[in-house]
């Protein structure tokens, strides 16, 4: 089973046939099928799930052991009421059966049976399985599109057939595939939904599998196929940079390659793809906000997503419950990952876009208020940023506007961080960029302003007590070591409502381990 390259979101360049073996990214499929199991495959949007299922269907049907049926349930998404939803499910199955060279000879559930919405799916598969000379495998794509009564009734009929397979013919093995694990399907039910009882339709699944992201070596293997086909080389450092920006997310790996090959190199195969081109491609994707990224970021408006993402921005890991349905949901969406106890955005592209999207409103308000128009004011005679002038202006802005602006944010606790990011983005106004490093459990948000050839590390913290500044100095010192910089800025937001502003607004400078650190109180 293979994963296509350069056509995750449609053909981009010659060579849409580039492949990787998808079975290495989703192991144990053959064993689960042989053992007659029902299982889930869940992964983020455009990770190669549909390609995997199509390849699996072809492979199974090419053999002599099974008949395999692929069926997408995406068209049923609009039907929440089972009286309309189940007939829509049956029509989707019937259409796919009609495409199958063997199954179409037997059909699936005639029109008269559609009135029996509580049994039609189970009876349809029983009838189909009994007519076949080989076991039936069914691969349901976009299974998590179903909701409410349609979802419950569909799963209950699968469960009835599953538990009675010793007495009646039924599906031999079944895959439910989508962005979410089956345990999270429950979140799509109305809050007033009746209890499912002990015979829950959610307990038919033996295993929940996920598609792994590409490793650095797999990215190199994919790109090497393009090189073999066209002669266009990728520098080793460029491949490293792709892995950095994408963390192996398949759609992003594809999109960066397309941008570099088609746009930056104008399809000139004689031009080597370099690290700088990859950075340029990544920022183009960030600024363009393609449909794939926008569809993920639309989820940021959901309260259950906010409950996970806001602690990531703040760096506060104690507010993230890893065993909660909210965490599983956001993780299954592909927005976050966990590494060595820290929970952060799934990759630097998502981190950058999350920061830009959530601070966008503040940027636009600053634009209307003509804040940050005079960018040269913040640039010294040596061409470097005057951080003292820029952050002093932010202190004054925060003092005058924080109470009003903070209430505009859905992410209210993270409003100081988002407003500062919006301020910096507005002031730089295309002349520089802000690199964000955010992770729940880190205890802070790290930013690095890049302007010209210079870098200005900033650490943001919320005042939580007497340890805030000592901890911040130590953390920022380590961050400076990582970046190889001698100077940094520790910004501490004092959120105490009864504290006078003259005490909150401050600027002191300390030397820590031969590094200059400015403590900026807000």
MOFENPE-V386160 format. One record per residue. N is the residue number from 1. RES is the residue in one small letter. SS is DSSP state (~ for helix, > for strand, _ for the rest). PHI is phi as a letter, one per 30 degrees, with the letter a starting at -180 (NA if undefined). PSI is psi in whole degrees, -180 to 180 (none if undefined). Layout:
n->{N	N}
res->{RES	RES}
ss->{SS	SS}
phi->{PHI	PHI}
psi->{PSI	PSI}
This chain:
n->{1	2	3	4	5	6	7	8	9	10	11	12	13	14	15	16	17	18	19	20	21	22	23	24	25	26	27	28	29	30	31	32	33	34	35	36	37	38	39	40	41	42	43	44	45	46	47	48	49	50	51	52	53	54	55	56	57	58	59	60	61	62	63	64	65	66	67	68	69	70	71	72	73	74	75	76	77	78	79	80	81	82	83	84	85	86	87	88	89	90	91	92	93	94	95	96	97	98	99	100	101	102	103	104	105	106	107	108	109	110	111	112	113	114	115	116	117	118	119	120	121	122	123	124	125	126	127	128	129	130	131	132	133	134	135	136	137	138	139	140	141	142	143	144	145	146	147	148	149	150	151	152	153	154	155	156	157	158	159	160	161	162	163	164	165	166	167	168	169	170	171	172	173	174	175	176	177	178	179	180	181	182	183	184	185	186	187	188	189	190	191	192	193	194	195	196	197	198	199	200	201	202	203	204	205	206	207	208	209	210	211	212	213	214	215	216	217	218	219	220	221	222	223	224	225	226	227	228	229	230	231	232	233	234	235	236	237	238	239	240	241	242	243	244	245	246	247	248	249	250	251	252	253	254	255	256	257	258	259	260	261	262	263	264	265	266	267	268	269	270	271	272	273	274	275	276	277	278	279	280	281	282	283	284	285	286	287	288	289	290	291	292	293	294	295	296	297	298	299	300	301	302	303	304	305	306	307	308	309	310	311	312	313	314	315	316	317	318	319	320	321	322	323	324	325	326	327	328	329	330	331	332	333	334	335	336	337	338	339	340	341	342	343	344	345	346	347	348	349	350	351	352	353	354	355	356	357	358	359	360	361	362	363	364	365	366	367	368	369	370	371	372	373	374	375	376	377	378	379	380	381	382	383	384	385	386	387	388	389	390	391	392	393	394	395	396	397	398	399	400	401	402	403	404	405	406	407	408	409	410	411	412	413	414	415	416	417	418	419	420	421	422	423	424	425	426	427	428	429	430	431	432	433	434	435	436	437	438	439	440	441	442	443	444	445	446	447	448	449	450	451	452	453	454	455	456	457	458	459	460	461	462	463	464	465	466	467	468	469	470	471	472	473	474	475	476	477	478	479	480	481	482	483	484	485	486	487	488	489	490	491	492	493	494	495	496	497	498	499	500	501	502	503	504	505	506	507	508	509	510	511	512	513	514	515	516	517	518	519	520	521	522}
res->{x	x	x	x	x	x	x	x	x	x	x	x	x	x	x	x	x	x	x	x	x	x	x	x	x	x	x	x	x	x	x	x	x	x	x	x	x	x	x	x	x	x	x	x	x	x	x	x	x	x	x	x	x	x	x	x	x	x	x	x	x	x	x	x	x	x	x	x	x	x	x	x	x	x	x	x	x	x	x	x	x	x	x	x	x	x	x	x	x	x	x	x	x	x	x	x	x	x	x	x	x	x	x	x	x	x	x	x	x	x	x	x	x	x	x	x	x	x	x	x	x	x	x	x	x	x	x	x	x	x	x	x	x	x	x	x	x	x	x	x	x	x	x	x	x	x	x	x	x	x	x	x	x	x	x	x	x	x	x	x	x	x	x	x	x	x	x	x	x	x	x	x	x	x	x	x	x	x	x	x	x	x	x	x	x	x	x	x	x	x	x	x	x	x	x	x	x	x	x	x	x	x	x	x	x	x	x	x	x	x	x	x	x	x	x	x	x	x	x	x	x	x	x	x	x	x	x	x	x	x	x	x	x	x	x	x	x	x	x	x	x	x	x	x	x	x	x	x	x	x	x	x	x	x	x	x	x	x	x	x	x	x	x	x	x	x	x	x	x	x	x	x	x	x	x	x	x	x	x	x	x	x	x	x	x	x	x	x	x	x	x	x	x	x	x	x	x	x	x	x	x	x	x	x	x	x	x	x	x	x	x	x	x	x	x	x	x	x	x	x	x	x	x	x	x	x	x	x	x	x	x	x	x	x	x	x	x	x	x	x	x	x	x	x	x	x	x	x	x	x	x	x	x	x	x	x	x	x	x	x	x	x	x	x	x	x	x	x	x	x	x	x	x	x	x	x	x	x	x	x	x	x	x	x	x	x	x	x	x	x	x	x	x	x	x	x	x	x	x	x	x	x	x	x	x	x	x	x	x	x	x	x	x	x	x	x	x	x	x	x	x	x	x	x	x	x	x	x	x	x	x	x	x	x	x	x	x	x	x	x	x	x	x	x	x	x	x	x	x	x	x	x	x	x	x	x	x	x	x	x	x	x	x	x	x	x	x	x	x	x	x	x	x	x	x	x	x	x	x	x	x	x	x	x	x	x	x	x	x	x	x	x	x	x	x	x	x	x	x	x	x	x	x	x	x	x	x	x	x	x	x	x	x	x	x	x	x	x	x	x	x	x}
ss->{_	>	>	>	>	_	_	_	_	_	_	_	_	_	_	_	_	>	>	>	>	~	~	~	_	_	_	_	~	~	~	~	~	~	_	_	_	>	>	>	>	>	_	_	_	_	_	_	~	~	~	~	~	~	~	~	~	~	~	~	~	~	_	_	_	>	>	>	>	>	>	>	_	~	~	~	_	_	_	_	_	~	~	~	~	~	~	~	~	~	~	~	~	~	~	~	~	~	~	_	_	_	~	~	~	_	_	_	_	_	~	~	~	~	~	_	_	_	_	~	~	~	~	~	~	~	~	~	~	~	_	_	_	_	>	>	>	>	>	>	>	_	~	~	~	_	_	~	~	~	~	~	~	~	~	~	~	~	~	~	~	~	~	_	_	_	_	_	_	_	_	_	>	>	>	>	>	>	_	_	_	~	~	~	~	~	~	~	_	_	_	_	_	_	_	_	_	_	_	_	~	~	~	_	_	_	>	>	>	>	_	_	_	_	_	~	~	~	~	~	~	~	~	~	~	~	~	~	~	~	_	_	_	>	_	~	~	~	~	~	~	~	~	~	~	~	_	_	_	~	~	~	~	~	~	~	~	~	~	~	~	~	~	~	_	_	_	_	_	_	_	_	>	_	~	~	~	~	~	~	~	~	~	~	~	~	~	~	_	_	~	~	~	~	~	~	~	~	~	~	~	_	~	~	~	~	~	~	~	~	~	~	~	~	_	_	~	~	~	_	_	_	_	_	~	~	~	~	~	~	~	~	_	_	_	>	>	>	>	_	_	>	>	>	>	_	_	~	~	~	~	~	~	~	~	~	~	~	_	~	~	~	~	~	~	~	~	~	_	_	_	_	_	_	~	~	~	~	>	_	_	_	_	_	>	_	~	~	~	~	~	~	~	~	~	~	~	~	~	~	~	~	~	~	~	~	_	_	_	_	_	_	_	_	~	~	~	~	~	~	~	~	~	~	~	~	~	~	_	_	_	_	>	>	>	>	>	>	>	>	_	_	_	_	>	>	>	>	>	>	>	_	_	>	>	>	>	>	>	>	>	>	_	_	_	_	~	~	~	~	~	~	~	~	~	~	~	~	~	~	~	~	~	_	_	_	>	>	>	>	>	>	>	_	_	_	_	_	_	_	~	~	~	~	_	>	>	>	>	>	>	>	_	_	>	>	>	>	>	>	>	_}
phi->{NA	b	c	d	c	i	b	d	b	j	d	c	b	e	j	d	d	e	b	b	d	d	d	d	c	b	d	i	d	d	d	d	d	d	d	i	c	c	b	c	b	b	a	d	e	h	c	j	d	d	e	e	d	d	d	d	e	d	d	d	d	d	d	b	c	b	c	c	b	c	b	d	c	d	d	c	e	d	c	c	d	d	d	c	d	d	e	d	d	d	d	d	d	d	d	d	d	d	d	d	d	c	d	d	d	c	i	b	h	d	d	d	d	d	d	c	d	d	b	d	d	d	d	d	d	d	d	d	d	d	c	c	c	b	d	c	c	b	c	c	c	h	d	d	d	d	a	h	d	d	d	d	d	d	d	d	d	d	d	d	d	d	d	c	d	d	c	b	d	a	d	d	a	b	c	c	b	a	d	c	d	d	d	d	d	d	d	d	d	d	d	c	d	d	e	d	i	d	d	d	d	d	c	d	d	d	b	c	c	b	d	d	d	d	d	d	d	d	d	d	d	d	d	d	d	d	d	d	d	c	i	d	d	c	d	e	d	d	d	e	d	d	d	d	d	c	h	i	d	e	d	d	e	d	d	d	d	d	d	d	d	d	c	d	c	h	h	d	d	d	c	d	d	c	e	d	d	d	d	d	d	d	d	d	d	d	d	d	h	d	e	e	d	d	d	d	d	e	d	d	d	d	e	d	d	d	d	c	d	d	d	d	d	d	i	c	d	d	c	c	c	d	c	d	d	d	d	d	d	d	d	d	d	i	d	b	b	b	b	h	i	c	c	b	e	d	a	d	d	d	d	d	d	e	d	d	d	d	c	d	d	d	d	d	d	d	d	d	d	h	c	i	d	c	e	e	e	c	c	d	d	d	i	c	d	c	d	d	d	d	d	d	d	d	e	d	d	d	d	d	b	e	d	d	d	d	d	d	c	d	d	d	d	c	e	e	d	d	d	d	d	d	d	d	d	d	d	d	h	i	d	a	b	c	c	c	b	b	a	d	j	d	i	a	c	c	b	b	d	c	b	i	c	c	b	b	d	b	b	c	b	c	d	c	l	d	d	e	d	e	d	d	d	d	d	d	d	d	d	d	d	d	d	i	c	c	b	b	b	c	c	c	c	c	c	d	d	c	d	d	d	d	d	d	d	a	a	b	b	b	c	b	h	i	c	c	b	c	c	c	d	b}
psi->{134	155	127	150	141	10	28	-37	31	156	134	-41	166	141	32	-3	-1	136	154	152	109	-22	-27	-20	-10	85	167	9	-47	-42	-42	-41	-45	-32	10	37	152	134	164	141	119	141	166	164	138	47	-1	16	-48	-41	-43	-46	-42	-41	-40	-43	-46	-41	-43	-42	-25	-19	-168	14	-28	162	126	139	123	136	120	135	15	-34	-12	0	-35	-11	107	-27	130	-27	-28	-33	-45	-45	-35	-38	-46	-42	-38	-43	-45	-41	-44	-37	-38	-23	-17	131	-25	-48	-30	-18	-13	-23	-180	116	103	170	-33	-30	-8	-21	-24	69	-21	-8	-10	-38	-47	-45	-37	-44	-33	-45	-43	-46	-36	-20	-7	154	-2	158	149	127	131	129	101	113	153	37	-26	6	-23	150	164	-135	-36	-45	-50	-46	-40	-49	-36	-37	-36	-40	-41	-43	-37	-47	-13	17	-20	-21	-29	148	144	-173	131	-47	144	137	132	116	136	-164	-23	154	155	-29	-24	-8	-29	-28	-17	-5	152	151	-26	12	138	153	147	-14	-175	-29	58	136	-9	-2	19	-13	127	-42	149	115	161	155	126	153	165	140	172	-41	-36	-38	-45	-39	-42	-50	-30	-31	-37	-41	-44	-33	-37	-18	-3	120	154	125	148	-39	-29	-40	-41	-41	-36	-45	-38	-51	-37	-19	26	8	120	-44	-42	-39	-43	-47	-41	-42	-44	-45	-43	-44	-49	-48	-55	-44	-2	39	25	102	-10	-10	126	138	122	170	-42	-37	-39	-43	-43	-43	-42	-44	-31	-44	-40	-48	-32	-30	68	168	-40	-47	-43	-38	-34	-44	-21	-28	-20	-21	-17	134	-39	-29	-42	-37	-22	-41	-36	-45	-29	-43	-41	-21	17	100	-22	-19	1	117	109	-24	4	156	-33	-46	-46	-41	-50	-36	-43	-28	-15	14	-27	166	166	133	118	44	-6	136	123	178	151	-25	165	-30	-46	-39	-44	-44	-39	-48	-43	-43	-46	-21	5	-43	-40	-36	-44	-37	-39	-35	-44	-32	4	40	128	15	-35	68	-37	-21	-29	6	125	176	-25	4	-2	161	140	89	-32	-47	-43	-47	-28	-41	-39	-40	-45	-41	-45	-40	-39	-26	-9	-42	-38	-46	-33	-35	-10	-11	134	-36	69	-41	-31	7	-43	-44	-43	-38	-40	-42	-40	-40	-48	-43	-39	-43	-44	-37	50	-9	-6	-171	160	119	128	135	105	139	128	131	-13	-23	6	174	125	133	149	111	126	123	115	-131	9	151	139	96	137	139	134	136	151	132	120	1	-168	-20	-8	-51	-46	-42	-41	-39	-43	-44	-42	-36	-41	-39	-40	-39	-43	-40	-10	36	145	-7	141	171	122	112	121	119	123	106	6	122	-25	2	135	145	-31	-24	-32	-41	116	165	114	158	133	158	119	118	46	17	144	120	125	125	113	109	136	none}
